[in-house]
Amino acid sequence: MRFRPCIDIHNGKVKQIVGGSLLDKGDFAEDNFVSEKNGDYYAALYRDAGLTGGHIILLNPAGSSYYEEDVRQACLALAAYPGGLQIGGGMNDENAAFFLDKGASHIIVTSFVFRDGEINYDNLNKMVKVTGKERLVLDLSCRKRDDAYYIVTDRWQKFTNVKLTETVLEELSGYCDEFLIHAVDVEGKSNGIEEDIAALLGSWDGIPVTYAGGVGTMEDLRQLKRLGRGKVDVTIGSALDLFGGPLRFEDVLEEIKGDF
């Protein structure tokens, strides 16, 4: 297990939000924390801690009046830690090269690949052509419906018809370097992980996977390591003291270094 840090940007600010509350209409989200610091502050912190594979997520759509400021914040972060951070949020084959040139290690994509509720292989291949398999991360963030987890798109607002299964993981792993999976129903709530998702990811042997959502205590972290069989990396947002939460950044790093 590795710790993968995050920089979530919404309405031009580094934030932590309740994931399921995000709406394009009115650029609304229920905020857990709004930072007065810019993206480069967090990027430098992660760089100095020697953390790799973290991600920046732009939470406003391209048509939002806040989008340009989101991008500015992201570029500050990428400049502070070139090659050390991935970026996602509205990525497609037309803008991916821009963010790679700005210093992103990988492009994270969901909505461009999952169109009209299905996997759009034409768009997936377009992304691979721009990024290469080695610089592409597929975000398979999901929400529960009818006792199954379905991949969701458009800032987690729309369900697809694609269930998160080992078969889907295996199929899509041929196109990308990693998976990022937010458990959206618990994202930002810090009240426990989605154990079924963690167990599914732990049972699959494939490319690296990062889990995000619900970690609020050290015991949640340990449970994720147990269910993920030590193979699943973790992102912690709202529960971290960097974002107003109770878990000390240094303590989390120390805990992950040791044996649970």
Secondary structure, DSSP 8 states (H G I E B T S, - for coil): --B--EEEEETTEEEEE-GGG-BTGGGB--EEEE-SS-HHHHHHHHHHTT--SEEEEE-S-TTSTTHHHHHHHHHHHHHHSTTSEEEESS--TTTHHHHHHTT-S-EEESTTTEETTEE-HHHHHHHHHHH-GGGEEEE--EEEETTEEEEEETTTTEEEEEE--HHHHHHHTTT-SEEEEEBTTTTTT-S---HHHHHHHHH--SS-EEEES---SHHHHHHHHHHTTT-EEEE--TTBGGGT-SB-HHHHHHHHHS--
